[in-house]
Amino acid sequence: MGKPKHMTNKQNPFAKKKRHNKAKSTEERPARREKPYESIVPENESFEAYYKHQRVCEESEWPQFMEHLRRTLPVTFRITGSKAQAKLLLKITKESFFTEYLRAAGELRKQTEEATDHLPVEPPHSLGWYPNELAWQLELSRKDIRRSESLFKLHNFLISETNSGNISRQEAVSMIPPLVLDVQSHHRVLDMCAAPGSKTAQLIEALHGAVPEGPSTRSPSGFVMANDVDNNRCYMLVHQAKRLNSPCFMVTNEDSASFPTLEVTLPDGTVGPLLYDRVLCDVPCSGDGTMRKNPDIWTKWSLNQANNLHGLQHRIVKRGAELLAVGGKLVYSTCSLNPIENEAVLHRLLKQSEGALEIVDCADLLPTLRYRKGMTYWEPATKDLKYYKSFAEVPENQRTVVRPDMFPPASEEEATEKYHLDRCLRILPHHQNTGGFFIALLEKKKTLPWETVADSECEVTTTPKSEGSAPPAPKKARFMRGFKEDPFVFFDQNEEVFASINRFYELDKDFDPRNFLTRCRVGKKKNIYFCTGTVRDVVERNEKRVKFINLGVKTFVRCDNRNMQCEFRLASEGLTNVNGFIGQRRRVTVEPDDLIKLLSCTDPTRPPEISSLAEKTQQNLKDFDSGCCILECQLEDLPLATVGWKGTLSLRAYVDQHDTVHLLRLLGGDVSKFEKNKFQDKLQLEDTADGAAPTEEQPDEVDTVSNDE
């Protein structure tokens, strides 16, 4: 046979399609929509009929319930409780921003139809059930704050402090599940469906919150493992949690319903299954409690969603219960109002557990929170709203939709006295102007009936092979989700790079170099990350069982420069974790005014000269070797520390813009040069278009070494 005929470009169907698309794109496109998008009408007859039938709230409360569902959601945020600066930041927030908020919100109200109500602007109020006044609610919506020029400073404050990890903008009801879990610093915590990560961040805060902060702070002995089945959402999760710079945190990418049992070194030195002290199951749901922020649900709501999700939700919480240690606690939560996704799932699990699991009353952990007790009776239905009181009533053609496990207990007494479904918390929008949410706290009293010592799911150590026995069948290759990650390469005891770091920074003798890791096996190490020994043990023993996406905090960065005694400088994000291990040789105390001067310098090529600093600071820098250092400053009773660089004649701070603004705010410095008024920027652009000269922008980050170093 001769050579196959080469396909020309004109014959190639893929090239033909490409040519067609190109020709189509050059055609005259129709004009953009002349009319704006129509607003979604917040009405759905099936939704109202279903929840009225289920008596999701008292009949007298129904108009109020529906009225709140149709309103936009107010802004809520919390100040990170695990940081020593939280009290000072709270004070600054009250004094500097809430007063301005009241004035600006009053002006905004006058410009709207609400002005006819002549109602006073409601001041910001703390959420009474959240500890230490660290969570706040503003009655304006996010859109109001974003679009009001008079509130641009508040908007900038929320963005900047969120990016620096000192504030989290989070819906009020979403803060409750991590709160009732009562995480302590030694707990091993699993967040099974973690993305996008606001609750995960709260779990990390709780883990670190029990450890007193200071120069000698050590990391918690526990950890938070956050998992999500969606590979792309895992990276959202990394971005959310990265702000907190925790060395006790891991992200995994697995199916929660079949999350593998991992192995870990036990306190007695043996290896055994990893069981968790706390498990959060915030499962996928129909989300009809989020209508206030996701108005699309009004048009898409269908009962089929809840019926279809019931099985998945049960599988996830069941697997969570299996991974929970006896005596541990699990929170099951959804942002759905539907009992099929809430009480029905728990009733099914509790029946199977035969007393091994029990719903615990957690209302006393949330003082002042208004809620409705869990439902003890409901009627499953099909999407056309045909209700059934028992499975016997369900026609044959609907038995794959409405299943036996969806029905409530036989009597109200059984529901309350045996299964304690009334201990669940149902939070409705009109209770305290929030979204809708469901929370239940479960405690594992004993081993589950189907769990045994020899259970293959819990047995992670290999069994010795007896003589003459057949070799085990080869295991099927594990399905790998998403992208292949770079390896996690931990240091060994004799790591060459560690020797120079140890010598220059005089690390504490208790520091274990094996807790450092890089993401490359060959070539120069550019970034060095730090994690705790517990996290290292979990990763090293289970890299083939589970896909790790991210762990460790960047702590050292290669900084090749002349006259360097050490090739690596400290990274500001990792300072908190290793600060307690670094010796006095690389520490310098600076006066608060000097730190303000260093932070206010936005030209990386011209850092402040040492001769321009206070005499006391100059004395502290006398005979101080050039290179990376820790700048320490005492602000009344609050110690501050940041990464700096001492040059031949100059001193500078190694801080990104968001942390710079945060530190300046704490120190009482001027942050106006970092403030961005997008409304003025818009006017300047219009002026520029008319011939005016544009203004010079400030750089976003200051992270280079000046020439004299």
C-alpha positions in Angstrom: 0.0 0.0 0.0 1.2 3.5 -0.7 1.5 6.3 1.8 -1.8 7.6 3.3 -2.9 10.7 1.6 -2.0 13.8 3.7 -5.1 15.7 4.8 -5.0 19.3 3.7 -6.0 22.2 5.8 -9.2 22.6 3.7 -10.2 19.0 4.4 -9.4 19.0 8.1 -12.7 19.2 9.9 -11.1 20.9 13.0 -9.5 23.6 10.8 -12.8 24.0 9.0 -14.6 24.6 12.3 -11.9 27.1 13.3 -12.3 29.0 10.0 -16.1 29.0 10.5 -15.8 30.4 14.0 -13.3 33.0 12.9 -15.6 34.2 10.1 -18.5 34.2 12.5 -16.6 36.4 14.9 -15.9 39.0 12.2 -19.5 39.4 11.3 -21.3 42.4 12.7 -22.4 41.6 16.2 -25.8 42.7 17.4 -25.9 45.6 19.8 -25.7 44.9 23.5 -29.0 44.7 25.4 -30.8 47.9 25.2 -32.7 47.2 28.3 -31.1 46.3 31.6 -31.4 42.8 33.0 -34.8 42.4 34.7 -34.6 41.9 38.4 -35.6 38.5 39.7 -39.0 38.5 41.2 -38.7 36.8 44.7 -41.7 34.6 44.3 -42.2 30.8 43.9 -45.6 29.3 44.5 -44.2 25.8 45.0 -41.7 27.0 47.6 -44.3 28.8 49.6 -46.8 25.9 49.4 -44.3 23.3 50.5 -43.0 25.1 53.5 -46.4 26.2 54.6 -47.5 22.6 54.5 -44.4 21.5 56.5 -45.0 24.3 59.0 -41.4 25.5 58.9 -42.5 28.4 61.2 -45.6 29.4 63.1 -48.5 30.6 60.9 -48.4 34.0 62.6 -44.7 34.4 61.7 -45.2 33.5 58.0 -45.6 37.1 56.6 -42.4 38.1 58.5 -40.6 35.0 57.3 -41.3 35.7 53.7 -40.7 39.5 54.0 -37.1 38.8 55.3 -36.4 36.2 52.6 -37.1 38.9 50.0 -34.7 41.5 51.5 -31.0 41.8 50.7 -28.7 40.4 53.3 -26.9 42.8 55.7 -23.1 42.8 56.0 -21.5 40.8 58.7 -17.9 40.3 59.6 -15.8 38.9 62.5 -12.4 39.9 63.8 -9.9 37.1 64.0 -10.0 36.0 67.6 -6.7 34.0 67.5 -4.5 37.1 67.1 -3.1 39.2 69.9 -4.1 42.4 68.1 -7.8 41.5 68.0 -8.7 43.7 71.0 -6.9 46.7 69.7 -8.3 46.2 66.2 -11.8 46.0 67.7 -11.2 49.3 69.5 -10.0 51.0 66.3 -13.0 49.6 64.4 -15.5 51.1 66.9 -13.8 54.5 67.2 -12.7 55.1 63.7 -15.2 53.4 61.4 -18.6 52.9 63.2 -19.0 56.6 63.8 -18.3 57.3 60.2 -20.7 54.5 59.2 -23.6 56.0 61.1 -23.1 59.4 59.4 -22.6 57.9 55.9 -25.5 55.5 56.3 -27.8 58.3 57.3 -26.9 60.2 54.1 -27.4 57.1 52.0 -30.9 56.5 53.6 -31.9 60.0 52.6 -31.1 59.2 48.9 -33.4 56.2 48.9 -37.1 55.5 49.3 -36.5 54.5 52.9 -36.3 58.3 53.7 -40.0 58.4 53.8 -40.1 56.0 56.8 -38.2 58.6 58.9 -36.5 55.7 60.8 -33.2 56.2 62.5 -30.2 54.4 61.1 -29.6 51.3 63.1 -26.0 51.4 64.5 -23.7 48.4 64.0 -24.3 45.8 66.6 -22.3 42.8 67.8 -23.7 39.3 67.5 -24.5 38.5 71.1 -23.9 34.8 70.7 -20.4 35.3 69.3 -17.7 35.6 72.1 -15.9 38.8 73.0 -17.8 41.2 70.7 -15.7 39.9 67.8 -18.6 39.5 65.3 -20.6 42.5 63.9 -23.6 43.1 61.7 -24.1 46.3 59.6 -27.7 46.7 58.4 -26.6 48.0 55.0 -26.0 45.4 52.2 -22.7 44.7 50.6 -23.9 46.6 47.5 -24.8 49.7 49.6 -21.3 49.8 51.1 -19.5 49.1 47.8 -21.4 51.8 45.8 -21.4 54.6 48.4 -18.5 57.1 48.1 -19.1 58.2 51.8 -18.3 54.6 52.9 -15.2 54.0 50.8 -12.9 54.1 53.8 -15.0 51.4 55.6 -15.0 49.4 52.3 -11.2 49.7 52.0 -10.8 48.8 55.7 -12.8 45.6 55.3 -10.9 44.6 52.1 -7.5 45.4 53.5 -8.0 43.7 56.9 -9.6 40.7 55.2 -6.6 40.2 53.0 -4.2 40.5 55.9 -6.2 37.8 57.8 -7.4 40.0 60.6 -11.0 40.2 59.5 -13.3 37.6 57.8 -16.4 38.7 56.0 -18.8 35.9 56.6 -22.5 35.4 56.8 -23.7 35.4 60.5 -25.3 31.9 60.5 -22.2 30.4 58.8 -20.2 31.3 61.9 -22.3 28.9 64.1 -21.1 25.4 63.2 -17.4 25.9 64.0 -18.4 27.7 67.2 -20.4 24.8 68.6 -17.7 22.3 67.8 -15.6 23.9 70.6 -12.2 23.2 69.0 -9.2 23.1 71.3 -5.5 23.4 70.4 -4.8 19.6 70.7 -7.8 18.5 68.6 -7.5 16.8 65.2 -10.2 18.4 63.1 -11.6 17.2 59.8 -13.7 19.6 57.6 -15.2 17.2 55.1 -16.8 19.6 52.6 -14.7 22.7 53.3 -14.7 25.0 50.2 -14.9 27.9 49.9 -13.4 28.0 53.4 -14.9 30.6 55.7 -15.8 27.9 58.3 -12.4 26.3 57.8 -10.7 29.6 58.6 -12.8 29.8 61.8 -11.7 26.3 62.8 -8.1 27.3 62.3 -8.6 30.4 64.4 -10.1 28.2 67.2 -7.2 25.8 67.0 -4.7 28.7 67.5 -7.0 30.7 69.9 -6.2 28.5 72.9 -2.5 29.1 72.6 -1.3 32.3 74.2 0.5 34.6 71.7 3.9 36.1 72.3 7.5 35.9 71.1 7.9 32.3 72.5 4.6 31.0 71.1 4.6 27.4 70.0 2.2 26.0 67.4 -0.8 23.9 68.5 -0.4 20.2 68.7 -3.6 19.5 66.8 -4.4 20.3 63.1 -7.2 21.1 60.7 -7.6 18.9 57.6 -9.9 20.6 55.0 -11.2 18.4 52.2 -13.3 19.1 49.1 -14.2 16.8 46.2 -13.9 19.6 43.6 -10.3 20.2 42.6 -10.8 23.8 41.5 -12.6 24.7 44.7 -9.7 23.3 46.7 -7.6 26.2 45.4 -10.3 28.6 46.6 -10.0 26.9 49.9 -6.2 27.4 49.9 -6.6 31.1 49.1 -9.1 31.6 52.0 -7.1 29.8 54.6 -3.7 31.1 53.5 -4.4 34.4 55.1 -4.1 32.8 58.5 -0.6 31.4 58.0 -1.2 28.2 60.0 1.4 25.4 60.0 -1.3 23.1 61.4 -3.4 23.1 58.3 -3.7 20.7 55.3 -5.9 20.7 52.2 -7.0 17.4 50.6 -8.9 16.5 47.4 -11.1 13.4 48.0 -14.7 12.3 47.8 -16.0 13.0 51.3 -18.5 10.1 51.2 -15.6 7.7 50.8 -12.8 9.6 52.5 -9.9 7.1 53.2 -8.8 6.1 56.7 -5.4 7.5 57.2 -2.6 6.2 59.5 -0.7 8.2 62.1 1.9 7.7 64.8 0.0 7.2 68.1 1.3 8.6 71.5 2.8 5.3 72.4 4.9 5.3 69.3 2.9 2.6 67.4 1.1 3.3 64.1 -2.7 3.2 64.0 -5.8 4.7 62.2 -6.2 8.4 62.3 -9.5 9.2 64.1 -10.6 12.8 64.6 -11.7 14.7 67.7 -13.9 17.0 65.8 -15.6 16.6 62.4 -17.5 19.3 60.5 -20.0 18.0 57.8 -21.4 21.1 56.2 -22.8 19.1 53.3 -23.9 20.1 49.8 -27.5 21.1 49.8 -30.3 22.7 47.8 -29.4 26.0 49.5 -32.8 27.6 49.8 -31.8 29.2 53.0 -29.5 31.5 51.0 -32.1 33.1 48.8 -31.3 36.5 50.2 -27.8 36.4 48.7 -28.6 34.0 45.8 -31.8 35.2 44.3 -31.5 32.8 41.4 -32.9 30.1 43.7 -36.3 31.8 43.5 -36.6 30.8 39.9 -34.8 27.4 40.1 -36.2 26.0 43.3 -37.6 22.4 43.0 -38.3 19.7 45.5 -36.3 17.3 43.4 -33.1 18.9 44.6 -33.6 17.9 48.2 -34.9 14.4 47.3 -31.8 13.8 45.1 -29.3 15.1 47.7 -30.7 13.1 50.7 -28.6 10.0 49.9 -25.3 11.9 49.3 -25.8 13.9 52.5 -26.4 10.6 54.5 -23.3 9.0 53.0 -21.1 12.0 53.9 -22.3 12.3 57.5 -22.1 8.5 58.0 -18.5 8.5 56.8 -17.8 11.4 59.1 -19.2 9.4 62.0 -16.9 6.5 61.2 -13.8 8.7 61.2 -14.8 10.3 64.5 -13.1 9.1 67.7 -15.3 7.8 70.5 -16.0 10.9 72.7 -15.5 13.2 69.7 -18.1 15.6 68.3 -19.5 16.1 64.9 -21.6 19.0 63.5 -24.0 18.4 60.7 -25.2 21.6 59.0 -26.8 22.8 55.8 -28.1 26.1 54.4 -31.4 24.4 53.5 -34.7 24.7 55.3 -35.9 21.3 54.1 -36.4 18.6 56.7 -35.6 15.9 54.0 -32.0 17.3 53.9 -31.8 17.9 57.7 -33.8 15.9 60.3 -34.5 13.0 57.9 -30.8 12.5 57.2 -30.0 12.5 61.0 -32.9 10.3 61.8 -31.7 7.7 59.3 -28.1 7.8 60.7 -29.3 7.7 64.3 -31.4 4.6 63.6 -28.4 2.9 62.1 -26.1 3.8 64.9 -28.3 2.1 67.6 -27.3 4.6 70.3 -23.7 5.1 69.4 -24.5 8.6 68.2 -26.5 11.2 70.1 -27.7 14.7 69.2 -26.4 17.0 71.9 -28.1 20.2 73.0 -25.8 23.1 72.0 -28.2 26.1 72.5 -26.4 27.0 75.7 -23.2 27.6 73.7 -25.0 30.4 71.8 -26.5 32.9 74.3 -29.1 35.3 72.9 -29.4 33.3 69.6 -33.0 33.1 68.4 -33.9 29.8 66.8 -36.6 27.2 66.3 -36.2 23.6 67.6 -35.7 20.8 65.1 -38.8 19.3 63.4 -40.2 16.1 64.8 -42.8 15.6 62.0 -42.7 16.2 58.3 -44.2 14.7 55.1 -42.0 13.8 52.1 -43.4 14.9 48.8 -42.8 14.6 45.0 -41.8 17.6 42.9 -45.5 18.2 42.1 -46.2 18.5 45.8 -48.1 15.2 46.5 -47.4 14.5 50.2 -47.2 11.1 51.9 -47.6 10.2 55.6 -46.0 6.8 55.2 -44.0 4.8 52.6 -47.0 2.5 52.1 -48.9 5.4 50.5 -46.2 6.1 47.9 -47.1 4.7 44.5 -44.7 2.3 42.8 -43.6 4.8 40.2 -42.5 7.3 42.8 -40.6 4.9 45.2 -37.2 5.8 43.7 -37.9 9.5 44.5 -39.6 9.2 47.9 -37.7 6.5 49.9 -38.4 4.8 53.2 -35.6 6.6 55.1 -37.1 10.0 54.3 -40.0 9.6 56.7 -40.1 10.9 60.3 -40.1 8.7 63.5 -43.3 6.9 64.2 -44.3 9.3 67.0 -43.4 12.6 68.4 -42.3 10.9 71.6 -39.9 8.7 69.7 -38.5 11.7 67.8 -37.8 13.7 71.0 -37.0 11.0 73.6 -35.2 8.5 71.5 -33.6 10.5 68.7 -33.7 14.0 70.3 -34.5 15.7 67.0 -35.8 18.7 68.9 -32.2 19.5 69.9 -31.4 20.6 66.4 -31.3 24.3 65.7 -33.3 25.8 62.9 -32.4 29.5 62.2 -34.9 31.4 60.1 -34.3 34.7 58.3 -36.7 36.7 60.5 -35.2 35.5 63.8 -32.3 38.0 63.7 -32.2 39.3 60.0 -29.9 36.5 58.7 -30.0 33.7 56.1 -31.6 30.3 56.9 -29.5 27.6 58.4 -29.7 24.2 60.1 -27.2 22.9 62.8 -27.0 19.7 64.8 -24.2 18.7 67.2 -23.7 15.0 67.6 -21.5 13.1 70.1 -20.0 9.6 69.5 -20.8 7.6 72.7 -19.4 4.3 71.5 -18.2 2.4 68.5 -20.7 2.2 65.7 -22.4 -1.2 65.2 -20.8 -1.9 61.9 -17.3 -1.0 63.1 -15.0 -3.8 64.4 -11.3 -4.0 65.2 -10.7 -6.0 62.0 -12.8 -3.7 59.9 -10.9 -3.3 56.6 -11.7 0.4 56.5 -10.1 1.0 59.9 -7.2 -1.5 59.6 -4.4 0.5 58.0 -1.3 -1.5 59.0 -0.2 -4.4 56.8 -0.9 -7.9 58.1 2.2 -10.3 58.2 2.0 -12.9 55.4 2.0 -16.5 56.6 4.1 -19.2 54.9 2.6 -20.7 51.8 -0.1 -18.1 51.5 -0.9 -16.6 48.1 0.4 -13.1 47.4 -2.2 -10.4 47.8 -4.0 -9.3 44.6 -2.5 -6.1 43.1 -4.5 -3.0 44.2 -6.3 -1.0 41.6 -4.5 2.4 41.0 -6.3 5.1 42.9 -8.2 7.7 40.9 -6.4 11.0 40.9 -8.5 14.2 40.8 -7.4 17.4 39.1 -3.8 18.5 38.5 -0.8 16.6 39.7 0.7 18.5 42.6 4.4 19.2 43.2 5.9 16.9 45.8 6.2 17.7 49.5 9.9 17.2 50.2 10.7 17.3 53.9 14.2 18.1 55.2 16.3 15.4 56.9 18.5 15.8 59.9 21.6 16.6 57.8 20.0 19.0 55.3 22.9 21.2 54.0 20.7 24.3 53.6 19.4 24.1 57.2 22.9 24.3 58.6 23.4 27.9 57.4 19.9 28.9 58.4 20.4 27.4 61.9 23.8 29.2 62.3 22.6 32.6 61.1 19.3 32.7 63.0 20.5 30.8 66.0 17.5 28.5 66.1 16.4 26.9 69.4 17.9 23.5 70.0 14.4 22.0 70.3 13.6 23.0 66.7 13.2 20.0 64.4 14.6 20.6 60.9 12.4 17.8 59.5 9.4 20.3 59.9 10.8 22.3 57.0 9.9 21.3 53.5 10.2 22.4 49.9 8.1 21.6 46.7 11.0 20.4 44.6 13.3 17.3 44.7 16.1 18.7 42.6 17.7 22.1 41.9 18.1 25.1 44.2 15.5 25.4 47.0 13.8 28.8 46.4 11.1 28.7 49.1 11.2 26.8 52.4 7.9 26.0 54.2 7.2 25.1 57.8 4.6 22.8 59.3 4.2 21.1 62.6 5.5 17.6 63.4 2.0 16.2 63.6 1.2 17.4 60.1 4.5 16.1 58.8 3.7 12.7 60.2 0.3 12.6 58.6 1.7 13.6 55.2 4.6 11.3 55.2 2.5 8.3 56.1 -0.4 8.9 53.8 0.8 10.5 50.5 -0.3 7.4 48.6 -3.7 7.2 50.3 -4.9 10.8 49.9 -4.2 13.7 47.5 -2.7 16.6 49.4 -3.2 19.9 47.7 -1.5 22.3 50.1 0.2 22.5 53.5 2.9 24.5 55.3 3.6 28.2 55.6 6.3 29.9 53.5 9.0 30.8 56.1 12.3 31.4 54.3 12.9 32.7 50.8 16.2 32.5 48.9 17.7 36.0 48.7 21.0 35.9 46.7 22.8 39.1 47.5 26.4 40.1 47.9 28.0 39.9 51.4 25.3 37.5 52.6 26.0 35.3 55.6 22.8 33.3 54.9 21.2 32.7 51.5 17.7 32.9 53.0 15.7 35.7 54.4 12.6 35.4 56.6 9.2 35.5 54.9 6.7 37.7 56.8 3.9 35.2 56.5 5.9 32.6 58.4 7.4 34.8 61.1 4.7 34.1 63.7 5.4 30.4 63.6 9.2 30.5 63.9 9.6 33.6 66.0 9.8 31.7 69.2 12.7 29.6 67.9 14.9 32.4 66.6 17.7 33.7 68.9 18.5 37.2 70.0 21.2 37.8 67.5 18.8 38.6 64.7 16.4 40.7 66.8 16.4 44.5 67.0 14.1 46.7 69.1 12.8 49.8 67.3 10.7 52.7 68.6 7.0 52.9 67.5 7.7 56.1 65.6 10.6 54.5 63.8 8.5 51.5 62.8 5.9 53.9 61.4 8.6 55.6 59.4 9.8 52.2 58.0 6.3 51.1 57.1 5.4 54.4 55.5 8.3 54.1 53.0 6.9 53.1 49.7 10.1 53.5 47.6 12.0 50.2 47.9 15.2 51.8 46.4 15.3 54.4 49.1 14.7 52.9 52.6 15.2 55.2 55.6 18.7 55.7 56.7 19.7 54.5 60.2 20.9 58.0 61.0 17.4 59.3 60.6 16.0 57.0 63.3 15.7 57.6 67.0 18.9 57.5 69.1 17.7 54.5 71.0 17.0 52.6 67.8 20.4 53.6 66.4 22.1 52.2 69.6 20.3 48.9 69.2 21.6 48.7 65.6 25.2 49.4 66.5 27.4 46.5 65.7 24.4 44.7 64.3 25.3 42.5 61.3 23.7 43.3 57.9 21.0 41.0 56.6 17.5 39.8 57.5 16.3 40.6 61.0 13.2 40.7 63.2 12.0 44.2 64.0 10.4 44.2 67.5 8.2 47.0 68.9 6.3 47.3 72.2 3.0 49.1 71.8 1.8 49.6 75.4 1.2 46.0 76.5 1.0 44.6 72.9 4.3 43.3 71.4 4.6 43.7 67.6 7.1 41.9 65.4 7.8 42.1 61.6 10.5 41.1 59.2 13.1 43.7 58.4 16.4 44.1 56.6 19.5 45.9 58.0 21.7 47.3 55.2 25.0 49.0 55.5 23.4 52.4 56.1 19.7 51.8 56.0 16.9 49.8 57.6 13.7 48.7 56.0 10.6 46.5 56.7 9.7 43.5 54.6 5.9 43.7 54.6 3.3 43.5 51.9 0.8 46.4 51.5 -2.1 44.8 53.4 0.0 44.0 56.4 1.7 47.4 56.2 -1.7 49.2 56.4 -2.7 46.9 59.3 0.4 47.6 61.3 0.2 51.4 60.6 -3.4 51.3 61.8 -2.4 49.7 65.1 0.5 52.1 65.5 -1.7 55.1 64.8 0.2 56.0 61.7 -1.2 57.7 58.5 -2.6 55.3 56.0 -4.1 57.9 53.6 -1.4 57.2 51.0 -2.6 53.6 50.8 -6.3 54.5 50.7 -8.0 54.1 47.3 -11.0 56.1 46.5 -12.4 54.5 43.3 -14.9 57.3 42.9 -12.1 59.9 42.7 -10.1 57.6 40.4 -13.1 57.5 38.1 -13.2 61.3 38.0 -9.5 61.4 37.4 -9.9 59.1 34.4 -12.6 61.3 33.0 -10.3 64.4 33.5 -7.4 62.5 31.9 -9.7 61.8 28.9 -10.3 65.6 28.7 -6.5 66.3 28.8 -5.5 66.3 32.4 -2.4 64.5 33.6 -2.8 61.2 35.4 -1.6 60.9 39.0 1.2 58.5 40.0 0.0 55.3 41.7 1.6 53.8 44.7 3.2 50.3 44.3 1.1 47.4 45.7 4.1 45.6 47.3 7.4 46.7 48.7 9.7 43.6 48.6 13.1 44.3 47.1 16.5 44.9 48.6 18.0 48.4 48.3 21.3 49.1 46.5 23.4 49.6 49.6 22.7 46.0 50.8 
